[in-house]
């Protein structure tokens, strides 16, 4: 199961395209969901980190990405059909003045 889950995430393939030698794709998918829900993955990763730390086998690397991505003006909600019409100027009413 772990090999099937690792293959799926390493290759990005859809679950249904999982090779047959891994067994049922539904079984692998359901096992992944169950282990995520009951905390099994957290326990596994915590144990692996503790073991690697005890063996002084950890080499932490931190990468910070400060890339700025600008959206096209239409993606940001700009009008798509020309400029916005100018607001009408207000004119005094020709009707009688209110008292």
Rosetta silent file (secondary structure, phi, psi, omega in degrees, C-alpha in Angstrom):
SEQUENCE: XXXXXXXXXXXXXXXXXXXXXXXXXXXXXXXXXXXXXXXXXXXXXXXXXXXXXXXXXXXXXXXXXXXXXXXXXXXXXXXXXXXXXXXXXXXXXXXXXXX
SCORE:     score description
SCORE:     0.000 S_00000001
   1 L     0.000  -42.328 -178.758    0.000    0.000    0.000 S_00000001
   2 H   -64.245  -39.673  177.106    2.754    2.438    0.867 S_00000001
   3 H   -63.131  -39.516  179.094    4.455    1.813   -2.477 S_00000001
   4 H   -65.118  -43.859  179.934    1.163    2.449   -4.293 S_00000001
   5 H   -65.857  -43.498  178.767    0.555    5.696   -2.409 S_00000001
   6 H   -62.998  -41.436  178.493    4.137    6.843   -2.964 S_00000001
   7 H   -60.556  -44.916 -178.502    3.905    6.013   -6.686 S_00000001
   8 H   -59.047  -47.407 -177.599    0.685    7.990   -7.035 S_00000001
   9 H   -77.756  -28.510  177.779    2.118   11.136   -5.448 S_00000001
  10 H   -70.169  -38.463 -176.268    5.547   10.808   -7.067 S_00000001
  11 H   -95.803  -21.140 -177.960    4.112   10.548  -10.593 S_00000001
  12 L    77.469   12.829 -178.925    0.941   12.612  -10.180 S_00000001
  13 L   -71.670  149.805  174.364   -1.088    9.925  -11.908 S_00000001
  14 L   -65.291  153.699 -179.257   -4.821    9.667  -11.186 S_00000001
  15 H   -55.068  -41.007 -176.266   -5.806    6.935   -8.757 S_00000001
  16 H   -66.335  -18.600 -179.770   -7.604    4.988  -11.476 S_00000001
  17 H   -96.826   13.406  178.337   -4.374    4.777  -13.527 S_00000001
  18 L   -63.977  131.723 -179.644   -2.394    3.114  -10.742 S_00000001
  19 L   -57.003  147.036 -175.501   -0.520    0.094  -12.203 S_00000001
  20 H   -62.894  -27.086 -177.518   -2.158   -3.267  -11.485 S_00000001
  21 H   -68.563  -10.121  174.851    0.879   -4.678   -9.673 S_00000001
  22 H   -87.633   -7.486 -177.884    0.046   -2.335   -6.763 S_00000001
  23 L    94.034 -160.443 -176.690   -3.355   -3.972   -6.367 S_00000001
  24 L   -67.927  129.176  178.312   -6.703   -2.233   -6.266 S_00000001
  25 H   -67.734  -31.970  178.601   -6.515    1.532   -6.669 S_00000001
  26 H   -65.736  -38.852  178.383   -9.647    1.820   -4.521 S_00000001
  27 H   -64.267  -43.652  178.877   -7.949   -0.092   -1.722 S_00000001
  28 H   -65.035  -42.716 -179.750   -4.886    2.166   -1.823 S_00000001
  29 H   -64.654  -45.560  179.390   -7.013    5.293   -1.926 S_00000001
  30 H   -64.307  -38.981  178.367   -9.238    4.156    0.942 S_00000001
  31 H   -64.137  -42.071  177.434   -6.218    3.148    3.030 S_00000001
  32 H   -58.911  -46.073 -179.700   -4.642    6.566    2.469 S_00000001
  33 H   -63.757  -42.415  179.910   -7.855    8.282    3.570 S_00000001
  34 H   -64.981  -43.939 -179.549   -8.228    6.060    6.661 S_00000001
  35 H   -66.382  -33.618  177.127   -4.621    6.573    7.716 S_00000001
  36 H   -69.377  -38.659 -177.500   -4.947   10.333    7.263 S_00000001
  37 H   -72.161  -37.127 -175.258   -8.158   10.417    9.321 S_00000001
  38 H   -93.282    2.188  175.080   -6.919    8.287   12.227 S_00000001
  39 L    87.832    9.585 -178.989   -3.507    9.974   12.561 S_00000001
  40 H   -61.495  -43.392 -178.715   -1.378    7.072   11.317 S_00000001
  41 H   -61.588  -40.631  179.117    0.642    9.286    8.935 S_00000001
  42 H   -62.695  -40.894  178.728    1.490   11.740   11.729 S_00000001
  43 H   -64.225  -42.556 -179.724    2.702    8.862   13.914 S_00000001
  44 H   -63.523  -48.025 -177.971    4.830    7.439   11.090 S_00000001
  45 H   -66.605  -37.165  177.243    6.415   10.791   10.240 S_00000001
  46 H   -63.519  -43.674  178.793    7.038   11.611   13.906 S_00000001
  47 H   -65.072  -41.916  178.899    8.756    8.250   14.422 S_00000001
  48 H   -64.681  -41.228  177.759   10.857    8.657   11.276 S_00000001
  49 H   -65.232  -40.969  178.946   11.934   12.174   12.280 S_00000001
  50 H   -63.421  -42.348  179.385   12.813   11.000   15.794 S_00000001
  51 H   -64.906  -45.192  179.867   14.888    8.122   14.400 S_00000001
  52 H   -65.247  -36.542  178.825   16.692   10.374   11.910 S_00000001
  53 H   -68.010  -40.199  179.244   17.322   12.962   14.621 S_00000001
  54 H   -64.728  -33.095  179.061   18.729   10.319   16.986 S_00000001
  55 L   -87.887    4.726 -176.775   21.086    9.162   14.249 S_00000001
  56 L    50.920   44.266 -177.340   21.997   12.805   13.508 S_00000001
  57 L  -106.856   12.499 -179.677   20.926   12.152    9.956 S_00000001
  58 L   -95.772  134.862  175.169   18.828   15.306    9.547 S_00000001
  59 L  -132.909   95.950 -174.797   19.988   18.146    7.350 S_00000001
  60 L   -76.856  132.570  175.745   17.348   20.859    7.371 S_00000001
  61 L  -127.049  127.928  179.327   17.090   23.092    4.332 S_00000001
  62 L  -113.928  128.825  178.782   14.655   25.980    4.275 S_00000001
  63 L  -120.038  130.237  179.048   13.679   27.570    0.979 S_00000001
  64 L  -116.398  128.175 -179.397   11.702   30.777    0.782 S_00000001
  65 L  -106.654  121.858 -179.978   10.090   31.795   -2.471 S_00000001
  66 L  -113.225   31.121  179.787    9.358   35.480   -2.897 S_00000001
  67 L   -66.464  138.833  175.090    8.039   35.261   -6.440 S_00000001
  68 L  -110.551  127.639  178.828    5.358   37.759   -7.354 S_00000001
  69 L  -114.118  123.225  179.492    2.782   36.673   -9.867 S_00000001
  70 L  -101.614  134.830  179.023    0.622   39.342  -11.418 S_00000001
  71 L   -83.417  152.561  173.873   -2.750   38.441  -12.838 S_00000001
  72 L   -63.468  152.148 -174.939   -3.932   39.721  -16.185 S_00000001
  73 L   -58.508  -33.332  179.649   -6.255   42.702  -15.834 S_00000001
  74 L   -73.333  -28.261  177.767   -9.276   40.655  -16.874 S_00000001
  75 L   -72.026  -21.218 -177.989   -8.501   38.007  -14.285 S_00000001
  76 L   -91.194    4.689  175.921   -8.561   40.719  -11.632 S_00000001
  77 L    97.634   13.130  179.170  -12.149   41.747  -12.427 S_00000001
  78 L   -69.395  155.274  177.333  -11.538   44.607  -14.874 S_00000001
  79 L   -63.867  146.738 -176.314  -14.294   45.482  -17.334 S_00000001
  80 L  -101.560  -12.859 -176.067  -14.026   43.591  -20.585 S_00000001
  81 L  -119.057   77.152  173.985  -15.848   45.969  -22.946 S_00000001
  82 L    71.787 -179.827 -177.641  -14.002   49.229  -23.142 S_00000001
  83 L   -70.738  157.923  179.267  -13.627   51.956  -20.560 S_00000001
  84 L   -71.372  137.263 -179.813  -16.294   52.636  -17.986 S_00000001
  85 L   -64.457  144.832  179.802  -18.654   55.461  -19.031 S_00000001
  86 L   -67.836  147.732 -179.783  -18.049   58.782  -17.330 S_00000001
  87 L   -70.261  145.483 -179.135  -20.549   59.701  -14.661 S_00000001
  88 L   -71.577  143.786  176.027  -23.202   62.154  -15.758 S_00000001
  89 L   -78.549  144.566 -179.152  -22.892   65.644  -14.486 S_00000001
  90 L   -88.904  135.305 -179.816  -25.786   66.743  -12.308 S_00000001
  91 L  -113.689  148.328  176.633  -27.809   69.714  -13.490 S_00000001
  92 L   -63.149  144.556 -178.499  -30.140   71.813  -11.364 S_00000001
  93 L   -71.315  145.277  176.510  -33.743   70.774  -11.703 S_00000001
  94 L   -85.134   -6.713 -177.512  -36.099   72.926  -13.783 S_00000001
  95 L   -75.187  174.384 -179.969  -38.961   72.137  -11.420 S_00000001
  96 L   -65.951  146.370  179.515  -40.195   74.379   -8.608 S_00000001
  97 L   -73.106  144.687  178.473  -37.913   74.753   -5.605 S_00000001
  98 L   -79.727  144.873 -179.511  -38.922   72.997   -2.429 S_00000001
  99 L   -81.808    0.000    0.000  -39.857   75.251    0.506 S_00000001
